Amino acid sequence: MHNSPLVTVICLCYNHAEFVVEALESVLNQTHQNVELIIADDFSTDNSVEIIKNWLHFHPEIQYIFNSENIGNTKTFNSCLALSKGDYIIDLAADDVLKLDCIAKQLKAFAESTYENLGLVYGNAEWITEKGKYIDAYFPTDSDGKVIEKQSTGDIYLSILNGKAKLCSVSALTKKTVFEQLNGYDENLAYEDYDLWIRASRIFNFDFTDEILISKRVLDNSMYTLLLQKNNTKTRRFNYSTFLIMGKVYT
């Protein structure tokens, strides 16, 4: 790995007007400066587009996509992926915030990993409220902020299938070659991470860095919240996507 690889951060926005600028600024403020930022709005119904355009006025070099209809995360991400030039990719939701040295620590983990054919490095994250107040760590930590239980690394394909591996997708840095080999996200799905883990772990090794890399915001309409609800239209779509993913595993 060369000394300063280009990392592409794809920031996807849908009705995140209140948070999108903070997310974008967290990318530009990274200690690792060789970063390409691509912004995409998936036809927001709030004033996200107006806010993004105002922000872009001061950052005209940033690439952006404004969808003319709502097409979903997977298709929008793949459109951005086709524009990306980075050696590594981060999929960032516009309501989340990268820690200042997130990318630097992820790249360090790649450089120091003992695994060959490494495709993805993930770390820990912290849950925060809508107002940015700390809730808890994604992986429980001790008084020093380090994970209590060892996380899955290496060949984790079977561990993902049997539920023993619990990755934190929002904290992941992925080689672009992984996406290229897998043809990006499956656009038939309502969510992307579990399918990507399964398909990628068949081919590549994974590694973990014991660091809090990102703040993940918990909102009333976030995917995590909706997955906990019953008799919800979006929840049923997510469940059907899981059914499709499992069908691919056993075919």
For each residue, the residues with C-beta under 8 A, 3 or more apart:
1: 5 107 110 111
2: 5
3:
4: 32 33 34
5: 1 2 34 86 87 88 107
6: 34 35 36 85 86 87 88
7: 32 34 35 36 86 87 88 89 90 103 107 173
8: 35 36 37 38 84 85 86 88 89 90 176
9: 27 35 36 37 38 89 90 92 98
10: 38 40 77 80 81 84 89 90 91 92
11: 20 23 24 27 37 38 39 40 92 93 94
12: 40 42 73 76 77 80 91 92 93 94
13: 16 20 39 40 41 42 44 48 52 94
14: 41 42 43 44 48 70 73 94
15: 44 45 46 48 221
16: 13 19 20 23 44 48 93 94 95
17: 20 44 46 47 48 50 51
18:
19: 16 22 23 94 95 96 217
20: 11 13 16 17 23 24 48 51 52 55 94 95
21: 24 25 51 55
22: 19 25 26 97
23: 11 16 19 20 26 27 92 93 94 95 96 97 98
24: 11 20 21 27 28 37 39 52 55 94
25: 21 22 28 29
26: 22 23 29 30 97 98 99 100
27: 9 11 23 24 30 35 37 92 98
28: 24 25 35 37 59
29: 25 26 100
30: 26 27 33 35 98 100 101 102 103 104
31: 100 101 103 104
32: 4 7 35 101 103 104 107
33: 4 30
34: 4 5 6 7
35: 6 7 8 9 27 28 30 32 86 103
36: 6 7 8 9 63 84 85 86
37: 8 9 11 24 27 28 62 63
38: 8 9 10 11 62 63 64 65 80 83 84
39: 11 13 24 52 56 62 63 64 65
40: 10 11 12 13 64 65 66 67 76 77 79 80
41: 13 14 44 48 49 52 64 65 66 67
42: 12 13 14 67 70 71 72 73 76
43: 14 66 67 68 69 70 71
44: 13 14 15 16 17 41 47 48 49
45: 15
46: 15 17
47: 17 44 50 51
48: 13 14 15 16 17 20 41 44 51 52 94
49: 41 44 52 53 66
50: 17 47 53 54
51: 17 20 21 47 48 54 55
52: 13 20 24 39 41 48 49 55 56 64 66
53: 49 50 56 57
54: 50 51 57
55: 20 21 24 51 52 58 59
56: 39 52 53 59 60 62 64
57: 53 54 60
58: 55
59: 28 55 56 62
60: 56 57
61:
62: 37 38 39 56 59
63: 36 37 38 39 83
64: 38 39 40 41 52 56
65: 38 39 40 41 76 79 80 83
66: 40 41 43 49 52
67: 40 41 42 43 70 71 76
68: 43
69: 43
70: 14 42 43 67
71: 42 43 67 75 76
72: 42 75 76 187 190
73: 12 14 42 76 77 185 191 192
74: 77 78 184 185 186 187 188 189 191 192
75: 71 72 78 79 187
76: 12 40 42 65 67 71 72 73 79 80
77: 10 12 40 73 74 80 81 91 184 185 192
78: 74 75 81 82 184 185 187
79: 40 65 75 76 82 83
80: 10 12 38 40 65 76 77 83 84
81: 10 77 78 84 89 176 179 184
82: 78 79
83: 38 63 65 79 80
84: 8 10 36 38 80 81 89 176
85: 6 8 36
86: 5 6 7 8 35 36 89 176
87: 5 6 7 175 176
88: 5 6 7 8 106 107 110 173 174 175 176
89: 7 8 9 10 81 84 86 173 174 175 176 179
90: 7 8 9 10 98 103 172 173 174
91: 10 12 77 169 170 172 174 192
92: 9 10 11 12 23 27 96 98 170
93: 11 12 16 23 96 170
94: 11 12 13 14 16 19 20 23 24 48
95: 16 19 20 23 217 219 222
96: 19 23 92 93 170 214 215 216 217
97: 22 23 26 128 214 215 217
98: 9 23 26 27 30 90 92 102 103 213 214
99: 26 102 211 212 213 214 215
100: 26 29 30 31
101: 30 31 32 104 105
102: 30 98 99 105 106 171 213 214
103: 7 30 31 32 35 90 98 106 107 173
104: 30 31 32 101 107 108
105: 101 102 108 109 123 209 211 213
106: 88 102 103 109 110 121 123 173 209 213
107: 1 5 7 32 88 103 104 110 111 173
108: 104 105 111 112 209
109: 105 106 112 113 121 123 173 207 208 209
110: 1 88 106 107 113 118 121 173 207
111: 1 107 108
112: 108 109
113: 109 110 118 121 207
114:
115: 118 153 154 205 206 207
116: 205
117: 203 204 205
118: 110 113 115 121 175 204 205 206 207
119: 174 175 177 178 200 203 204 205 206
120: 172 173 174 175 178 200 204 206 207
121: 106 109 110 113 118 172 173 206 207 208 209
122: 151 167 168 169 171 172 173 206 207 208 209
123: 105 106 109 168 171 208 209 210 211 212 213 214
124: 137 138 139 141 147 168 171 210 211 212 213
125: 137 138 168 170 171 212 213 214 215 216
126: 134 135 136 137 138 212 214 215 216
127: 134 135 136 137 138 216 217 218
128: 97 132 133 134 135 215 216 217 218
129: 132 133 135 217 218
130: 217 218 219
131:
132: 128 129 215 217
133: 128 129
134: 126 127 128
135: 126 127 128 129 218
136: 126 127 140
137: 124 125 126 127 140 141 145 147 212
138: 124 125 126 127 168 171 216
139: 124 147 148 149 151 166 168
140: 136 137 147 148 149
141: 124 137 144 145 146 147 148 212
142: 145 146 147 148
143:
144: 141
145: 137 141 142 212
146: 141 142 210
147: 124 137 139 140 141 142 150 151 210
148: 139 140 141 142
149: 139 140
150: 147
151: 122 139 147 165 166 208 210
152: 156 159 160 164 165 166 167 206 208
153: 115 156 205 206 207 208
154: 115 205 206 207
155: 158 201 205
156: 152 153 159 160 165 201 206
157: 160 161 198 201 202
158: 155 161 162
159: 152 156 162 164 165
160: 152 156 157 163 164 165 167 194 197 198 201
161: 157 158 198 249
162: 158 159
163: 160 166
164: 152 159 160
165: 151 152 156 159 160 197
166: 139 151 152 163
167: 122 152 160 172 193 197 206
168: 122 123 124 125 138 139 171 172
169: 91 122 172 193 196 197
170: 91 92 93 96 125 214 216
171: 102 122 123 124 125 138 168 213 214
172: 90 91 120 121 122 167 168 169
173: 7 88 89 90 103 106 107 109 110 120 121 122
174: 88 89 90 91 119 120 178 179 200
175: 87 88 89 118 119 120 178 179 204
176: 8 81 84 86 87 88 89 179 180
177: 119 180 181
178: 119 120 174 175 181 182 200 203 204
179: 81 89 174 175 176 182 183 184 185
180: 176 177 183
181: 177 178 203
182: 178 179 196 199 200
183: 179 180
184: 74 77 78 81 179 187
185: 73 74 77 78 179 189 192 195 196
186: 74 189 192 195 244
187: 72 74 75 78 184
188: 74 241 244
189: 74 185 186 192 195 241 244 245
190: 72 234 237 238 240 241
191: 73 74 194 195 223 238 241
192: 73 74 77 91 185 186 189 195 196
193: 167 169 196 197
194: 160 191 197 198 242 245
195: 185 186 189 191 192 198 199 241 245 248
196: 169 182 185 192 193 199 200
197: 160 165 167 169 193 194 200 201
198: 157 160 161 194 195 201 202 245 248 249
199: 182 195 196 202 203
200: 119 120 174 178 182 196 197 203 204 206
201: 155 156 157 160 197 198 204 206
202: 157 198 199
203: 117 119 178 181 199 200
204: 117 118 119 120 175 178 200 201
205: 115 116 117 118 119 153 154 155
206: 115 118 119 120 121 122 152 153 154 156 167 200 201
207: 109 110 113 115 118 120 121 122 153 154
208: 109 121 122 123 151 152 153
209: 105 106 108 109 121 122 123 213
210: 123 124 146 147 151
211: 99 105 123 124
212: 99 123 124 125 126 137 141 145
213: 98 99 102 105 106 123 124 125 171 209
214: 96 97 98 99 102 123 125 126 170 171
215: 96 97 99 125 126 128 132
216: 96 125 126 127 128 138 170
217: 19 95 96 97 127 128 129 130 132 222
218: 127 128 129 130 135 222 224 225
219: 95 130 222 225
220: 225
221: 15 225 226
222: 95 217 218 219 225 226
223: 191 226 227 234 238
224: 218 227 228
225: 218 219 220 221 222 228 229
226: 221 222 223 229 232 234 235 238
227: 223 224 235 238
228: 224 225
229: 225 226 232 235
230: 235
231: 235
232: 226 229 235 236
233: 236 237
234: 190 223 226 237 238
235: 226 227 229 230 231 232 238 239
236: 232 233 239 240
237: 190 233 234 240 241
238: 190 191 223 226 227 234 235 241 242
239: 235 236 242 243
240: 190 236 237 243 244
241: 188 189 190 191 195 237 238 244 245
242: 194 238 239 245 246
243: 239 240 246 247
244: 186 188 189 240 241 247 248
245: 189 194 195 198 241 242 248 249
246: 242 243 249 250
247: 243 244 250 251
248: 195 198 244 245 251
249: 161 198 245 246
250: 246 247
251: 247 248
